[in-house]
Amino acid sequence: MTSRELTIILVGILVGSILFTYSPTNNQVIHYTLKPDESTVLTDTPEGLLKWSSYEISTREPVYDNSTIVGDHITLHSSPTPPDGRIIDSVELKVPKEIFHNSTYDLVIPDPDFDPFGAVFSRYDSNFQWVVIQDIAIGCTVQVKATFSNEDVDVMVWHGGQNPDRYSYDNNIISGQMASQNNPEIGQVEWFFPNRTMILAIFDFTEEMGNVTVEITSIEESLVSGTDSITYETYYFETNRTVNLTISYSLDNGSHYLYDFKNITFQNFFSPKITDLQITNNDAVFTFAWSIQDRNAYEFHTSDVFLSSDDGKTFLRISSNLNESEFTFDMTGFLNREYYLKVIVTDSSGLSGEKVDMFSLSPPVNPLLLGVEPVEDMVIELGSVGNVITWNLDIEGNAICQYRIVVDSVQVIQSTCYDGTIQFNLDSLPVGTHDVNLDVWMSEVRHSDTVVVIVVESGVPIWLLVSLGLTLFGITIMGIFLYKITDAKKKRLGKWSLEDLLEEKTN
């Protein structure tokens, strides 16, 4: 054998052991390892290597790069076909690691008196180096790695939906994972936030000049593996998600094949909808009923019910976490006006839908107790008859009220008022002054009135008592007036005797 022939053979063996990368027209990347004993090598992505189906579409459809797949409970399938004479030894489906950010920054020396673990601060506070990263993939586990040149650096992380004026160590989403004395500092967080922006605050704990390299990646996810085929239910993503996927399989001779599928979007989760919201009532007792539609099968739903009395500007929750789609609410005693009803239904993945409707509350549907017309105090003669207190209730509609009458702290009557008028006879009261108190209520609405009743001996003219009362009142007022005059004089002159006052007057 000549040296030329030997060289050709060695080159052939070397080429046969190299890892090749092949890019077909659909942008799927195929990696495979050639072995000298292989008889057949795949040179293109097999059509239908990765397929999908759903509850709505049972026929398996191929998955392509940059595709959006919409359906309920989307399931991925792969059953590779091996080369002739070979056997599939194992198959695996993965979400590969993705790099979101990798850059180096100068450290910022903080104020020596600044406490990053106790302070509340705003984004871009001058005591930190700030890093903002966009387009974090929802649904993945994100790893944050900070490698620094000085002795100690701590890192806090927030998502873009948090209040940028109220950042603190306590509300950062990786807690204390990156507040150790390790180098590098490493933290992880599952990114299920509605906002895809990550904000980092890097604190130079040793207050030394230096730099820090920040690397933000997703964690590789091994979804499922099998002997010769795999099936994966993408509902386990727990959210709608855009991912890269890799299918890899090995043959019985040790050959390994890997195929990349880029930028696949799964729209797998749908918000529930409320339909047919019905509002019925029996007088002031209202029943709210609704129907729920959800494209996701076998979902568990809870409902919250809200009421607004200010034209829908604000809502008060009147029931929460209902497992049924009906709620009865007694509005007896509520003001007669228009109200807004809002029902929010939430599924087990946290997606929700809502519906708002308006209804009215008015008499006679909702009779109301608005108040009691006050009664003037009374003076009556012992032994006289027909002395009656009459209270007129201020009501809307045919309000039926409960009431009680208390005389001198002793309850004497408790009854029901049907016509808006309450009477109490005073003829049996003894001589003296009496407090007659009325308490009236309907549902949670309560009102009261107190009447002072003076009972005098028989034969004493009532007009004389009134006149005497006025006279005594006048004397009292005059006494107060004279006292104030003399008190002022006393303060001015520093003396009080009548003789002194008269002496001053003659002078």
C-alpha positions as CSV (number, residue, x, y, z in Angstrom):
1,M,0.0,0.0,0.0
2,T,1.4,3.4,-1.0
3,S,1.6,6.3,1.3
4,R,-1.0,8.1,-0.8
5,E,-3.6,5.3,-0.4
6,L,-2.9,5.2,3.4
7,T,-3.5,8.9,3.7
8,I,-6.9,8.7,1.8
9,I,-8.0,5.9,4.1
10,L,-7.1,7.8,7.3
11,V,-8.9,10.9,6.1
12,G,-12.0,8.9,5.3
13,I,-12.0,7.4,8.8
14,L,-11.6,10.8,10.4
15,V,-14.4,12.3,8.4
16,G,-16.6,9.4,9.3
17,S,-16.3,10.2,13.0
18,I,-17.1,14.0,12.8
19,L,-20.4,15.5,14.1
20,F,-22.3,17.1,11.2
21,T,-24.9,19.8,11.2
22,Y,-27.4,19.9,8.4
23,S,-29.9,22.7,7.7
24,P,-32.9,21.7,5.5
25,T,-35.2,24.2,3.9
26,N,-37.6,24.4,6.9
27,N,-34.8,25.7,9.1
28,Q,-34.8,22.6,11.4
29,V,-31.3,21.8,12.4
30,I,-30.3,18.1,12.5
31,H,-27.3,16.9,14.4
32,Y,-26.1,13.3,13.9
33,T,-23.0,11.2,14.6
34,L,-21.7,9.0,11.8
35,K,-20.3,5.6,12.7
36,P,-18.1,3.6,10.3
37,D,-20.5,0.6,10.5
38,E,-23.6,2.6,9.6
39,S,-25.3,1.6,6.4
40,T,-27.9,4.4,6.1
41,V,-27.8,8.0,7.4
42,L,-30.9,10.3,7.4
43,T,-30.1,13.5,5.4
44,D,-33.4,15.5,6.1
45,T,-35.9,16.0,8.8
46,P,-38.4,13.1,8.5
47,E,-41.8,14.4,7.7
48,G,-44.0,14.1,10.7
49,L,-41.2,13.4,13.1
50,L,-43.1,15.6,15.6
51,K,-46.9,15.8,15.4
52,W,-49.7,17.3,17.5
53,S,-53.3,16.6,18.3
54,S,-55.9,18.0,20.7
55,Y,-59.3,17.2,22.2
56,E,-60.8,19.1,19.3
57,I,-58.6,17.7,16.5
58,S,-57.8,14.0,16.9
59,T,-56.0,13.7,13.6
60,R,-52.2,14.2,14.1
61,E,-50.8,17.2,12.3
62,P,-47.1,17.9,11.7
63,V,-45.2,20.5,13.7
64,Y,-43.2,23.1,11.8
65,D,-40.8,25.9,12.8
66,N,-42.4,29.2,13.6
67,S,-45.9,27.7,13.9
68,T,-48.7,28.6,16.3
69,I,-50.8,25.6,17.5
70,V,-54.2,26.4,19.0
71,G,-56.3,23.8,20.7
72,D,-57.5,22.3,24.0
73,H,-55.0,20.0,25.7
74,I,-52.5,19.9,22.8
75,T,-50.6,16.7,22.8
76,L,-47.2,16.1,21.0
77,H,-46.3,12.8,19.5
78,S,-43.1,11.4,18.0
79,S,-42.4,7.9,16.7
80,P,-39.2,8.0,14.7
81,T,-38.6,5.6,11.8
82,P,-35.1,4.1,12.1
83,P,-32.8,3.3,9.1
84,D,-33.2,-0.1,7.6
85,G,-31.8,-2.8,9.8
86,R,-31.6,-0.5,12.8
87,I,-33.7,-0.3,16.0
88,I,-34.7,2.8,18.0
89,D,-33.2,2.5,21.4
90,S,-34.5,5.7,23.1
91,V,-36.4,8.9,22.3
92,E,-36.4,12.2,24.2
93,L,-38.3,15.5,23.9
94,K,-36.7,18.6,25.5
95,V,-37.0,22.3,25.8
96,P,-33.4,23.4,25.4
97,K,-31.6,26.0,27.4
98,E,-32.2,29.5,26.1
99,I,-29.9,32.5,26.7
100,F,-31.8,35.7,27.4
101,H,-28.9,38.0,28.4
102,N,-25.1,37.9,28.9
103,S,-23.2,41.2,29.6
104,T,-20.7,42.8,31.9
105,Y,-21.3,45.9,33.9
106,D,-19.3,48.2,36.2
107,L,-20.2,48.0,39.9
108,V,-21.7,51.1,41.6
109,I,-20.2,52.0,45.0
110,P,-23.2,52.7,47.3
111,D,-23.7,55.3,50.1
112,P,-22.0,53.7,53.2
113,D,-25.2,54.4,55.3
114,F,-27.6,52.8,52.8
115,D,-29.2,49.5,53.9
116,P,-30.4,47.5,50.9
117,F,-32.1,44.9,53.0
118,G,-34.3,47.3,55.0
119,A,-34.9,50.2,52.6
120,V,-37.8,50.8,50.2
121,F,-36.5,52.4,47.0
122,S,-37.4,53.1,43.4
123,R,-36.1,51.7,40.2
124,Y,-32.7,53.3,39.2
125,D,-31.8,54.2,42.8
126,S,-28.2,55.4,42.7
127,N,-27.0,52.8,45.2
128,F,-27.4,50.0,42.6
129,Q,-26.3,48.9,39.2
130,W,-29.5,48.3,37.3
131,V,-30.1,45.8,34.5
132,V,-33.4,45.5,32.6
133,I,-34.0,42.5,30.4
134,Q,-37.0,42.2,28.0
135,D,-38.7,39.1,26.5
136,I,-38.2,36.6,29.2
137,A,-40.1,33.4,28.1
138,I,-43.2,32.8,30.1
139,G,-43.5,29.4,31.6
140,C,-39.8,28.6,31.9
141,T,-37.5,28.4,34.9
142,V,-35.1,31.3,34.7
143,Q,-31.6,31.2,36.1
144,V,-29.8,34.4,37.0
145,K,-26.0,34.1,37.4
146,A,-23.8,37.0,38.6
147,T,-20.0,36.6,38.5
148,F,-18.1,39.5,40.0
149,S,-14.5,40.7,40.4
150,N,-14.7,42.0,44.0
151,E,-15.4,40.2,47.3
152,D,-19.2,40.3,47.7
153,V,-22.1,41.3,45.5
154,D,-25.8,40.8,46.2
155,V,-28.6,40.8,43.6
156,M,-32.3,41.4,43.8
157,V,-34.9,40.7,41.0
158,W,-38.3,42.0,40.2
159,H,-40.7,41.5,37.3
160,G,-42.0,44.4,35.3
161,G,-45.5,44.3,36.7
162,Q,-44.3,45.4,40.2
163,N,-44.6,48.9,41.5
164,P,-41.2,50.5,40.4
165,D,-41.5,53.0,43.3
166,R,-41.8,50.4,46.0
167,Y,-39.0,48.0,45.5
168,S,-37.5,46.2,48.5
169,Y,-35.5,43.2,49.5
170,D,-38.7,41.6,50.9
171,N,-40.7,41.8,47.6
172,N,-37.9,40.8,45.2
173,I,-38.9,37.5,43.5
174,I,-35.8,35.5,44.2
175,S,-35.9,36.2,48.0
176,G,-32.4,35.7,49.5
177,Q,-31.0,33.3,46.8
178,M,-28.5,35.9,45.6
179,A,-27.7,37.5,48.9
180,S,-25.1,35.0,50.0
181,Q,-21.3,35.3,50.0
182,N,-20.9,33.0,47.0
183,N,-19.2,33.9,43.7
184,P,-21.0,33.6,41.4
185,E,-24.4,34.4,43.0
186,I,-27.0,32.2,41.4
187,G,-30.8,32.3,41.7
188,Q,-33.8,30.7,39.9
189,V,-37.4,31.6,39.5
190,E,-40.3,30.1,37.6
191,W,-41.5,32.8,35.2
192,F,-45.3,32.7,35.3
193,F,-45.7,36.4,35.6
194,P,-47.9,38.3,33.1
195,N,-45.0,40.7,32.4
196,R,-42.0,39.5,30.4
197,T,-39.6,42.1,31.8
198,M,-37.0,41.3,34.4
199,I,-35.3,44.0,36.5
200,L,-32.1,43.4,38.4
201,A,-30.6,45.6,41.1
202,I,-26.9,44.7,41.8
203,F,-25.5,45.9,45.1
204,D,-21.8,46.2,45.7
205,F,-21.7,45.0,49.3
206,T,-18.0,45.5,49.8
207,E,-18.0,49.0,48.3
208,E,-15.1,48.3,46.0
209,M,-14.6,49.1,42.4
210,G,-15.1,46.2,40.0
211,N,-17.4,44.6,37.5
212,V,-20.0,42.0,37.3
213,T,-21.1,39.6,34.5
214,V,-24.8,38.9,34.4
215,E,-26.0,35.7,32.6
216,I,-29.7,35.0,32.4
217,T,-30.8,31.7,30.9
218,S,-33.6,29.3,31.0
219,I,-33.1,25.8,32.5
220,E,-33.1,22.9,30.0
221,E,-36.3,21.0,30.5
222,S,-36.5,17.3,29.8
223,L,-40.2,16.8,29.0
224,V,-40.6,13.1,28.3
225,S,-38.6,10.1,27.2
226,G,-39.5,6.7,25.9
227,T,-38.1,3.5,24.3
228,D,-39.2,4.0,20.7
229,S,-41.9,6.8,20.9
230,I,-43.1,9.6,23.1
231,T,-46.3,11.5,23.9
232,Y,-46.4,14.8,25.8
233,E,-49.4,16.7,27.0
234,T,-48.6,20.4,26.7
235,Y,-51.1,21.2,29.3
236,Y,-48.3,20.6,31.7
237,F,-46.7,23.8,30.5
238,E,-49.4,25.4,32.8
239,T,-49.6,28.5,30.5
240,N,-49.7,29.5,26.9
241,R,-46.0,29.3,25.8
242,T,-43.6,29.8,23.0
243,V,-40.7,27.4,23.1
244,N,-37.9,25.7,21.1
245,L,-38.1,21.9,21.1
246,T,-35.6,19.2,20.4
247,I,-36.3,15.6,19.5
248,S,-33.4,13.2,20.0
249,Y,-33.2,9.5,19.5
250,S,-30.5,6.8,19.6
251,L,-30.2,3.7,17.6
252,D,-29.1,0.3,18.8
253,N,-25.7,0.8,17.2
254,G,-25.1,3.9,19.3
255,S,-25.8,6.5,16.6
256,H,-27.6,9.6,17.9
257,Y,-29.9,12.0,16.1
258,L,-31.1,15.4,17.3
259,Y,-33.7,17.6,15.5
260,D,-34.5,21.2,16.5
261,F,-37.9,22.8,16.1
262,K,-37.7,26.5,16.5
263,N,-40.2,29.1,17.9
264,I,-43.3,26.9,18.4
265,T,-46.2,28.7,20.1
266,F,-48.8,26.7,22.0
267,Q,-52.1,28.4,22.7
268,N,-53.4,25.8,25.0
269,F,-55.3,27.8,27.7
270,F,-58.5,29.8,27.2
271,S,-60.3,32.2,29.5
272,P,-63.8,31.0,30.6
273,K,-66.7,33.1,29.5
274,I,-70.0,34.0,31.3
275,T,-73.1,33.7,29.2
276,D,-76.8,34.1,30.0
277,L,-76.6,36.1,33.2
278,Q,-80.1,36.2,34.6
279,I,-81.4,38.4,37.5
280,T,-84.7,37.4,39.1
281,N,-86.4,38.4,42.3
282,N,-89.1,37.6,44.8
283,D,-89.8,41.0,46.4
284,A,-86.3,42.2,47.6
285,V,-84.7,38.7,47.5
286,F,-82.7,38.5,44.3
287,T,-81.4,35.4,42.5
288,F,-78.4,35.8,40.2
289,A,-77.7,32.9,37.8
290,W,-75.2,32.5,35.0
291,S,-73.8,29.9,32.6
292,I,-70.1,29.3,32.1
293,Q,-68.4,28.3,28.8
294,D,-64.8,27.2,28.7
295,R,-62.9,25.8,25.7
296,N,-60.7,23.9,28.1
297,A,-62.4,20.7,29.0
298,Y,-62.7,19.4,32.6
299,E,-61.9,22.7,34.1
300,F,-62.9,23.5,37.7
301,H,-64.4,27.0,38.1
302,T,-65.1,29.3,41.0
303,S,-67.2,32.5,40.9
304,D,-67.1,35.8,42.7
305,V,-70.1,38.1,42.9
306,F,-69.9,41.9,43.2
307,L,-72.5,44.7,43.6
308,S,-72.2,48.4,42.8
309,S,-74.4,51.3,43.9
310,D,-72.4,54.0,42.2
311,D,-73.1,53.2,38.5
312,G,-70.3,50.7,38.3
313,K,-67.5,52.9,39.5
314,T,-66.7,50.7,42.5
315,F,-67.9,47.2,43.4
316,L,-68.4,45.5,46.8
317,R,-67.8,41.7,46.9
318,I,-70.9,40.0,48.2
319,S,-69.8,36.4,47.7
320,S,-66.6,34.6,46.8
321,N,-65.3,31.2,45.7
322,L,-68.7,29.9,44.8
323,N,-68.6,26.4,43.3
324,E,-72.0,26.8,41.8
325,S,-73.3,29.3,39.2
326,E,-76.1,30.8,41.2
327,F,-76.4,33.1,44.2
328,T,-79.3,34.4,46.2
329,F,-79.0,37.8,48.0
330,D,-81.5,39.5,50.2
331,M,-81.6,43.3,49.5
332,T,-84.2,44.2,52.1
333,G,-83.3,47.5,53.5
334,F,-81.1,48.6,50.6
335,L,-81.9,52.0,49.1
336,N,-84.2,51.9,46.1
337,R,-82.1,52.7,43.0
338,E,-80.2,51.1,40.2
339,Y,-77.5,48.6,40.9
340,Y,-74.8,47.0,38.9
341,L,-74.0,43.3,39.2
342,K,-70.6,41.8,38.2
343,V,-69.8,38.1,38.2
344,I,-66.2,37.0,37.7
345,V,-65.5,33.3,37.0
346,T,-62.0,31.9,37.4
347,D,-60.6,28.5,36.2
348,S,-58.0,26.3,37.9
349,S,-55.2,27.9,35.8
350,G,-56.1,31.4,37.0
351,L,-57.7,32.6,33.8
352,S,-60.9,34.5,34.3
353,G,-63.8,36.1,32.5
354,E,-66.5,38.5,33.7
355,K,-69.9,39.9,32.9
356,V,-71.7,43.0,34.2
357,D,-75.4,43.7,34.2
358,M,-77.8,46.3,35.7
359,F,-81.0,45.9,37.7
360,S,-83.3,48.2,39.8
361,L,-84.6,48.0,43.3
362,S,-87.9,50.0,43.9
363,P,-91.1,49.9,45.9
364,P,-93.2,47.8,46.3
365,V,-90.5,45.3,45.6
366,N,-88.3,46.8,48.4
367,P,-90.3,48.6,51.1
368,L,-88.1,50.7,53.2
369,L,-88.1,52.2,56.7
370,L,-86.6,55.6,56.4
371,G,-87.3,57.1,59.8
372,V,-89.7,58.1,62.6
373,E,-91.4,61.4,62.7
374,P,-90.5,62.8,66.2
375,V,-93.2,63.6,68.8
376,E,-93.1,66.6,71.1
377,D,-92.8,66.2,74.9
378,M,-96.1,66.1,76.8
379,V,-97.7,67.1,80.1
380,I,-100.8,65.2,81.1
381,E,-103.1,65.2,84.2
382,L,-103.4,62.1,86.4
383,G,-106.7,60.4,85.8
384,S,-107.4,62.0,82.4
385,V,-108.1,59.7,79.5
386,G,-107.3,59.6,75.8
387,N,-103.7,60.5,76.3
388,V,-102.0,58.8,73.4
389,I,-98.6,59.1,71.7
390,T,-98.8,58.5,67.9
391,W,-95.7,57.9,65.9
392,N,-95.8,58.1,62.2
393,L,-93.2,56.1,60.4
394,D,-91.4,57.4,57.3
395,I,-91.6,54.4,54.9
396,E,-91.5,53.5,51.3
397,G,-93.9,50.9,50.1
398,N,-95.7,48.6,52.5
399,A,-92.9,48.3,55.0
400,I,-93.6,45.8,57.9
401,C,-91.5,46.8,60.9
402,Q,-90.7,45.4,64.3
403,Y,-90.9,47.8,67.3
404,R,-90.7,47.9,71.1
405,I,-91.6,50.6,73.6
406,V,-89.6,51.2,76.7
407,V,-90.9,53.3,79.6
408,D,-88.3,54.4,82.2
409,S,-85.9,51.6,81.1
410,V,-88.6,48.9,81.3
411,Q,-89.9,47.3,78.1
412,V,-93.6,47.3,78.0
413,I,-94.5,46.4,74.4
414,Q,-92.8,44.5,71.6
415,S,-94.9,44.0,68.4
416,T,-95.1,44.4,64.7
417,C,-96.3,47.5,62.7
418,Y,-98.1,46.9,59.4
419,D,-99.5,50.3,58.5
420,G,-96.8,52.8,59.3
421,T,-98.4,54.1,62.6
422,I,-97.6,53.2,66.2
423,Q,-99.6,54.3,69.2
424,F,-99.1,54.1,72.9
425,N,-101.6,55.0,75.6
426,L,-100.3,57.1,78.5
427,D,-103.4,57.1,80.8
428,S,-101.9,54.6,83.3
429,L,-98.7,56.4,84.0
430,P,-98.3,57.6,87.6
431,V,-97.4,61.2,88.7
432,G,-93.9,62.1,87.7
433,T,-91.6,62.5,84.8
434,H,-91.3,59.6,82.4
435,D,-89.1,58.7,79.4
436,V,-91.1,56.9,76.7
437,N,-88.7,55.4,74.1
438,L,-89.7,53.9,70.7
439,D,-87.3,51.6,68.9
440,V,-88.4,50.5,65.4
441,W,-86.5,48.3,62.9
442,M,-86.7,46.5,59.6
443,S,-83.9,44.2,58.7
444,E,-80.7,46.0,59.6
445,V,-82.3,49.5,59.5
446,R,-83.2,50.9,62.9
447,H,-84.7,54.2,64.1
448,S,-85.8,55.6,67.5
449,D,-87.6,58.5,69.2
450,T,-87.9,59.5,72.9
451,V,-90.8,61.5,74.4
452,V,-90.7,63.0,77.9
453,V,-94.1,62.8,79.5
454,I,-94.9,64.7,82.7
455,V,-97.9,63.4,84.7
456,V,-99.3,66.0,87.3
457,E,-101.8,65.6,90.1
458,S,-105.4,66.0,89.2
459,G,-106.8,69.5,89.5
460,V,-103.5,71.3,88.6
461,P,-104.2,73.5,85.6
462,I,-101.9,72.6,82.8
463,W,-101.7,76.2,81.6
464,L,-100.4,77.2,85.0
465,L,-97.7,74.6,84.8
466,V,-96.7,75.9,81.4
467,S,-96.8,79.5,82.6
468,L,-94.8,78.5,85.7
469,G,-92.3,76.8,83.5
470,L,-91.9,79.9,81.5
471,T,-91.6,82.0,84.6
472,L,-88.9,79.8,86.1
473,F,-87.2,79.8,82.8
474,G,-87.1,83.6,82.7
475,I,-85.8,83.8,86.3
476,T,-83.1,81.4,85.5
477,I,-82.0,83.4,82.4
478,M,-82.1,86.6,84.4
479,G,-79.9,85.1,87.1
480,I,-77.4,83.9,84.6
481,F,-77.4,87.4,83.0
482,L,-76.8,89.2,86.3
483,Y,-74.1,86.8,87.3
484,K,-72.2,87.4,84.1
485,I,-72.5,91.2,84.6
486,T,-71.2,91.1,88.2
487,D,-68.5,88.6,87.3
488,A,-67.2,90.9,84.6
489,K,-67.3,93.8,87.0
490,K,-65.4,91.8,89.6
491,K,-62.7,90.9,87.1
492,R,-62.4,94.5,86.1
493,L,-62.4,96.0,89.6
494,G,-60.9,93.2,91.6
495,K,-63.6,93.5,94.2
496,W,-67.1,92.1,94.7
497,S,-69.0,93.8,97.7
498,L,-72.2,95.8,97.0
499,E,-70.8,98.7,99.0
500,D,-67.8,98.9,96.8
501,L,-69.9,98.9,93.7
502,L,-72.2,101.6,95.1
503,E,-69.2,103.7,96.1
504,E,-67.8,103.4,92.6
505,K,-71.1,104.5,91.2
506,T,-71.3,107.7,93.4
507,N,-67.8,108.7,92.5
